[in-house]
Each structure stands twice: as structure tokens, then as C-alpha cells.
Amino acid sequence: MSNKRSAEGSVDLALPSKRPRRAAEDAAYIDLEDDDASQAQSALDDTASLVPRGATINFSALTRKLAQARRTDSAEDGEGSSLTAHRRQQDKLVSHIFMDQDFSWLHLKNDHGSRPLWISPDDGHIILENFSPIAEQAQDFLIAISEPVSRPTFIHEYKLTSYSLYAAVSVGLQTEDIIEVLNRLSKVPIPETIVSFIRERTLSYGKVKLVLKHNKYYVESSHPETLQILLKDRVIREARVHSQIVDNSIKAATFTTSKAPVKGNLVIPGTKEAEKRKEDAANGKAGASSEAELFTSVVGVDADEIEEDDDNVHAFEIDDAKIDDVKKRCNELEYPMLEEYDFRNDTVNANLDIDLKPSTVIRPYQETSLSKMFGNGRARSGIIVLPCGAGKTLVGITAACTIKKSCLVLCTSSVSVMQWKQQFMQWSNVTERQIAVFTADQKEKFAGDSGIVVSTYSMVANTHNRSHESKKMMEFLTSREWGFILLDEVHVVPAAMFRRVVTTIKAHSKLGLTATLVREDDKIADLNYMIGPKLYEANWMDLAAKGHIANVQCAEVWCPMTPEFYREYLREQSRKRMLLYCMNPRKFQACQFLIKYHEDRGDKIIVFSDNVFALEAYAKKLNKLYIHGGTGQVERMRILQWFQHSPDVNTIFLSKVGDTSIDLPEATCLIQISSHFGSRRQEAQRLGRILRAKRRNDEGFNAFFYSLVSKDTQEMFYSTKRQQFLIDQGYAFKVITHLDGLEGLRDLVYQSRDEQIELLSSVLLANESEADLGTDVRAGEGDLAGTITSKDFGLPGRFPGAQRTTGSLTALSGAQHMSYVEQNKSANKKLAREAAPRHKLFAKRDKELAAARKEARAAARG
Ligand SMILES: Nc1ncnc2c1ncn2[C@@H]1O[C@H](COP(=O)(O)OP(=O)(O)OP(=O)(O)O)[C@@H](O)[C@H]1O
């Protein structure tokens, strides 16, 4: 764990000041008396246990500082406090050794042992002892105010950022409460730098709101001076609309004023509270309000303590087309706009009569995430982050059933559209007439004044080549006010597409859903102003411990390259290198061994390969069924059915078409043979395929996730990068360097050198394009898959363009989250040049290549 690591999208803290320099650090040289040296030595011995191993100690500098420290101390304390002086001397010695990392000047509180956290004054990183008895409460609080960076078993790391504080304010926390609770949990008094950072950042937060009234957008605040400040900005001023028509609810003043919405008695369906209400109603009892209790249980603040808005709310209208610019500008001016929808007092938009079915009960973490959204009786816009397979769909459906207004659901593919519709029908009492889909094949409208439309981002955002029907459908979508817009998989949608959706569709509240709030590009910050702050992020390990998702054992299996494959790998400069490390015969063997081992245990196995060439080669050699982009729909369904129900089909091979949207709760083991470079998101999504394992609650059940990596190749670098997201969620990857019993496996493939050479020749003869990873997913019209570029996977875009971003050098070099291991590269080159005896096949190929090059050179010369 390192405090250099930064969460995606977080803003680097520019804390006002560093710690004061210590007098001893600036000490000038002073001659030592004889006994000073021996005292320094004994002090050094005392502190030896604190010195990191391998640190070099400059003894003469140390003694100089000690001498200075002694003089300062005796001057300050007099003769009577030699104990204090001794301690200070020790501190100063340690200070020298730890240099910038010395925080001993933050003195521990007396009862620090019972307080679970420590906060860095330099960068706002918070370290939490997760073994503390109050760790769970501390976690709830930290999730509300900071970004989780890393959450392994014993020590968690969080980071305070502008966005996280924005999110804290938006769920109703007050500045002084944040400081007070942090102080109570902290082992040291909260550093001044952090206190002022929190004050500074939260001062302006929560003061400005964006509201939609009668199809028009207003910037609203109960602080007129804040609106004055905003209007001084050119972008905002130019976006302002000076409306002529003023109706009863919008009275003209210096700014338009309206009345603040009144808090009421909201109950989220599917919760225990909702059930209790129903029971009370059935028993004729008046249901006591427990909204306050619900809220308190979530954020630890009494709802009644939260100040309601001033009755006089001031507002000015802004141009729909400029809404996005205004939001962005407000963010930059440190006045991020909250979007809250007082849906219960909306009399303009028709109600939608839907509810969860009586049999639907939402899980505690689903309830918690929704409480963050509805904590003050209105719908706050923002993002909910839940692990893959944890039931984001039901969270979205419950939110829609709470708001009970027209709802637009946007997903990434037409397959997901059908799944969302099916889930709405499964969990809620919505009727066929109330729910419509808008895809390339189906363009439906709901009957009546209100309803649900499920569509894809592309269908709504792509404006070119629209059919007449699509145009009419778009008119239907853009001409009305939506109570709620549900945005699935928010982390994959290109920012420009989001912008178009947000500006064309008028919605009172937005909820973004995702499992992996990471993007390999720099666009994650945009989500904050386009949708809203992160409202909740669940802890993967917690959900696994409680049986909501499966426990997974993760392992990276190192497969040494055969000498022939490695030699070619070192010689090859093109994309074919990738084919060589995927097709490594030892990887074949490891895959065969693991399949056999897990089939014998009764597991159902999915083998993932992004590379279709490798996918087909492996599946055919190992005699298994496979699905990739080219497999027809009927064939796909048949294979998936067999996998689910037939005892004879226990292993299937999937290309990246299976990364998302494939719900196979039977699968209990994953083997990854080829993947998309360093994509942390893909790794997490793939893991998600086994997190929903049906057998997850069986006694001692574990699912297995293996990544097969060819040793000493680029694949190792990518693999480390890919794992980082899951490691930060608390997963531990074991490295397996040798699979016991592999050599003894009957019918082990590619055992003889000749077979291996034959395999190598097939790889070398393959077209270079076979190494491509990006062509497999055949996106249908309106699907997003086709819009995802290699940039999303941690690679430069296919059409690189200049882009100016701020970031650290490590980020620039792609070494974020990486540890550096020095390798002797020249040794590899030497190995490649080595005149080893060549197999006749390669000798022939070398000759052909040399001849072709000669010919090309001759042609170039003219
Ligand atoms: N409260 C609940 N009660 C019973 N089953 C639930 C509940 N919530 C979710 N599930 C089930 O959990 C499974 C996973 O749900 P879902 O597909 O919504 O997950 P997800 O978070 O969207 O996953 P992914 O990110 O992989 O798409 C589904 O089979 C769903 O029916």
C-alpha cells in the first residue's frame, strides 16, 4: 500500500501548507563534546528498531543534530525535565531518518489504541485499522466522506478529495460534523491542514442546486450572494435566460424565488421499514415515522439536525443547451450544483403507478445505497457503486418504484435492454403497457401519460442516419420531462455521449450504476458534474463475507515459455508477440490441467480468451465448446443452455462477448488465457461472472479465478496492472509457479518438441491481424461495444491525438500502481541474437524474410 497511489478521478489535494520545519532540521554545525557522541550512539540504539532496514544512517549528521537538540532542550526546559528532553531527542533522531515521512510531531492521543484511524497531514490519506472493534462504523463514515483507495483485510486506505467532500455534503453531512467525527476516530488530533481543507472545500458545497421546473432549468440557492458570484462568471452569465413569463410558482424578484420543498415521510419499497408499514396499516396502527432512524443508521446524523433550506429560494433560468457548460463551470468555481428532485411534491408530471412486488425484498446494502439517494425525502442525483453481481439492477428498479414518475433507462447494449425490461417485469408490478423499449429493432412507446422506456446510450445520443421512426421516437423522448433517468454501466460511456444524453433528455434526477468506477482515460472526473457525486460504494469483501457474492480464490499461474517460443518472442517486434505468449505450449498444458482438476471437483468452468485465434486453437485442441463474436445467436443460446444444464458440458470457452451481460450462476471457476492488456475493469467484470455463483452459500465454498501468464513476457506487466483494482478491493492474488501433478497428466498436450514446433509454425504463419483483440465484439445498431476504443483498456487510442492532461510522471509512464523491477534487458537482446541452432523451418523462413527485405530495399532504391 502506498500513499502515492491515487484513486481514479480524484483531485490531488492542494493543502494550504506543509508542516512547520523543525528547528533541529535546520541546525547548524556545532562542535561536539566527548560524551555527546556516546549519547547519540545509545539514542541511536534505542531507536534502532524504528529504523527501516537498509536505511543508511549518517552518524556524524545525527550527532550534530543531537547536540543542537540538547542545547535547545536545556535552554527550554531547564534541568528538571531531562525525561522530556530525552524523548524529544529521540523524536528528532527519528525525524532525521524518516525525513518527509516523519509524522512524530503529530502526538498520539493518550487513548490512541482504541481509536482506529490516522490521517496524513500532507495528502489527506486516511489509514484505518480494520481490526478495530469500531471499524465498521468508521468504514461507514469514511465511505461517506472519502474515496476508498485500498481495502485489504487488516488495513484500509482512504483519501479525502474535493469530490468526496462534495459527496459528503450532498448526502447531508455538515462541515463541523465531519471534522468532529474524524477527530473522535483519529489517533492524533486532526492536523490543521486537513481541518482547513475540509472547511475550505465544504464551505461552498450544497449551496447551489439545479432544478427542473415546467421543462426549464433553474440555478437555485437560498444564498443570493452566491448567485451573484456565479453570475459574475461569463459562461454562466451567458447561459442565463431572462424569462418573460412568470407563473405562480416562479415569482420574479432580483432573482426568481420559490418555496423550498418540505421533507416528508418517505419509505423505500422492499425494505423492512416498508414491510412494517404494511403490517401496521393492516393492523390499523398509525405507522411511526422511522425515516429519521433510517437516515441516522446510514450516515450517523439525525435527520432533524440537518438544516432545512431557507424558505426564500432564489433562482435564475438557464438555457437547456448550455446546461452542461454551466455545471462544469460551477464545479470549477467550487460551487458544484446539487441535483435533488422533490418528486412527492411534483404535481406537474404524472405519477407512474408502479411498486415492487410483495415478494421482492431488497438486501441490506441495497437499502443502504438507496438511503443515500433518498436520505432527505428527495431524490439526489449521483452514482451508486456495487460489485459485479451484487444486484445493481434491483437497486435501479427500487429507485424507480420510489420516485414513481416516468423513467428512462439507458444501457450499453440491446441485450442489456431486454434484460432490464425482463428484470422490471420480474421484480415490480409494471405492466407490458407501461414499459417500452427503444432499440434498433423495436421502437415502442408506453401507453398513458407516464411509463418506462429502456434504450441504449447510442440510440439516444447518435444523431446521424436516424430512420423516420427513430426520429419520431426521439421527439417522444425529448419533448417530455422525465422524473428519473437510470444510467447503467456509467464508467464505459464516452464523455461526449453522456453530454449529448444529458443535454437532450430533461430529467429531474439521475442515478448512475457501476461496479468499477475506474476508467483508463482521464474522464472519470466528468461523471461528477454530469451525473452527480458518488453516493455509495460497497465493500466487496464485506458482501462476500455475508454471502451476497461468492468468495473467490485468485491466482496467477506463471507458465514458462518454451525455448523456441521465447526465442521467436524476443525476435518478433510486431503484434505477433502477443500471439506467441498466448499460444505458449506450457500455457496450453496449464489450461488443460486446471480444466481437468476443476471438472473432477464438480466445478463448471469458463475459459476467457480475448484473442479469437487462441480461443479457437485452445478449444479445438482441448475438445471444448466455444463462443465468440462470430457465433450465431441460436448457437450461442444452445451452448449456454448445455453449459447450464448438461452434466457433459462443464467447460466453455468465451471471448470478450462474455465479459458482461452473461448471467451464468452455475459457473464456479474462471481461467483467463488472454486478456485485453492492462484493463483493470475487464479483470473485475470477468471476476463478476463467478461472484454470482449459485453455490456461494454452500459451507466452505470457494470460486476460483486463474490468470495464466507467460513468464518473462509483456503479459506479466499487463497482468499486474489488471489486478490492481481487485487488489484494492481486498483480493489477494497467489502466484503459482508450478502446478503439482501437471507432468503426470494423461494425454497432456504439446509434450513433444516436434508438436511444440508445429504449433509455433502455425503461429508464425498466421496473419498478423490474428493478434488483434478489438474486432471480436460485433456491436449491433445502438450498442455501445463498437464505441469502446483501446484507450478504455489502458492503451493509446487507435487514432492518437494530442491531449493535455495533468498527472504524475508515474501515470504518464503507465506505471501507476506498479512496482518497478529492474531487468537486464540487454541480456534478452543478447539471447535473441544468439546464434542458436535453428530448426529448418525457421531457417527457411529467415531466408525468405531476408530475400523479401532485399527486394523491398531494391525497389525503394528505384
Ligand atoms: N434483493 C435480491 N434478492 C434476490 N436476488 C437478488 C437480489 N438482488 C440481486 N439479486 C440477484 O443477483 C443476481 C445479480 O444481479 P444483477 O444482474 O442485477 O447484478 P449486477 O450488479 O447488475 O451485475 P453486473 O455488474 O455483473 O451486471 C441476479 O440473479 C439477481 O436476480
The ligand as an SDF file (V2000), in Angstrom:
LIG
                    3D

 31 33  0  0  0  0  0  0  0  0999 V2000
  -32.5150   -8.4830   -3.2610 N   0  0  0  0  0  0  0  0  0  0  0  0
  -32.2990   -9.5470   -4.0140 C   0  0  0  0  0  0  0  0  0  0  0  0
  -32.9370  -10.6970   -3.7610 N   0  0  0  0  0  0  0  0  0  0  0  0
  -32.7230  -11.7980   -4.5160 C   0  0  0  0  0  0  0  0  0  0  0  0
  -31.8990  -11.8460   -5.5920 N   0  0  0  0  0  0  0  0  0  0  0  0
  -31.2360  -10.7310   -5.9120 C   0  0  0  0  0  0  0  0  0  0  0  0
  -31.3970   -9.5230   -5.1460 C   0  0  0  0  0  0  0  0  0  0  0  0
  -30.6050   -8.5840   -5.7030 N   0  0  0  0  0  0  0  0  0  0  0  0
  -29.9940   -9.1660   -6.7550 C   0  0  0  0  0  0  0  0  0  0  0  0
  -30.3700  -10.4480   -6.8890 N   0  0  0  0  0  0  0  0  0  0  0  0
  -29.8820  -11.4020   -7.9050 C   0  0  0  0  0  0  0  0  0  0  0  0
  -28.4560  -11.2690   -8.0330 O   0  0  0  0  0  0  0  0  0  0  0  0
  -28.0380  -11.5120   -9.3820 C   0  0  0  0  0  0  0  0  0  0  0  0
  -27.1720  -10.3930   -9.8730 C   0  0  0  0  0  0  0  0  0  0  0  0
  -27.9430   -9.2320  -10.0930 O   0  0  0  0  0  0  0  0  0  0  0  0
  -27.6140   -8.1960  -11.2600 P   0  0  0  0  0  0  0  0  0  0  0  0
  -27.5570   -8.8820  -12.5680 O   0  0  0  0  0  0  0  0  0  0  0  0
  -28.5290   -7.0470  -11.1030 O   0  0  0  0  0  0  0  0  0  0  0  0
  -26.1680   -7.7980  -10.8220 O   0  0  0  0  0  0  0  0  0  0  0  0
  -25.3010   -6.6110  -11.3370 P   0  0  0  0  0  0  0  0  0  0  0  0
  -24.8120   -5.9270  -10.1190 O   0  0  0  0  0  0  0  0  0  0  0  0
  -26.0300   -5.7930  -12.3310 O   0  0  0  0  0  0  0  0  0  0  0  0
  -24.0950   -7.3970  -12.0190 O   0  0  0  0  0  0  0  0  0  0  0  0
  -23.1410   -6.9930  -13.2700 P   0  0  0  0  0  0  0  0  0  0  0  0
  -22.3810   -5.7800  -12.8790 O   0  0  0  0  0  0  0  0  0  0  0  0
  -22.2400   -8.1680  -13.4090 O   0  0  0  0  0  0  0  0  0  0  0  0
  -24.0580   -6.7970  -14.4360 O   0  0  0  0  0  0  0  0  0  0  0  0
  -29.3110  -11.6590  -10.2120 C   0  0  0  0  0  0  0  0  0  0  0  0
  -29.5130  -13.0200  -10.4710 O   0  0  0  0  0  0  0  0  0  0  0  0
  -30.4120  -11.0830   -9.3090 C   0  0  0  0  0  0  0  0  0  0  0  0
  -31.6310  -11.7070   -9.5500 O   0  0  0  0  0  0  0  0  0  0  0  0
  1  2  1  0
  2  3  1  0
  2  7  2  0
  3  4  2  0
  4  5  1  0
  5  6  2  0
  6  7  1  0
  6 10  1  0
  7  8  1  0
  8  9  2  0
  9 10  1  0
 10 11  1  0
 11 12  1  0
 11 30  1  0
 12 13  1  0
 13 14  1  0
 13 28  1  0
 14 15  1  0
 15 16  1  0
 16 17  2  0
 16 18  1  0
 16 19  1  0
 19 20  1  0
 20 21  2  0
 20 22  1  0
 20 23  1  0
 23 24  1  0
 24 25  2  0
 24 26  1  0
 24 27  1  0
 28 29  1  0
 28 30  1  0
 30 31  1  0
M  END
$$$$
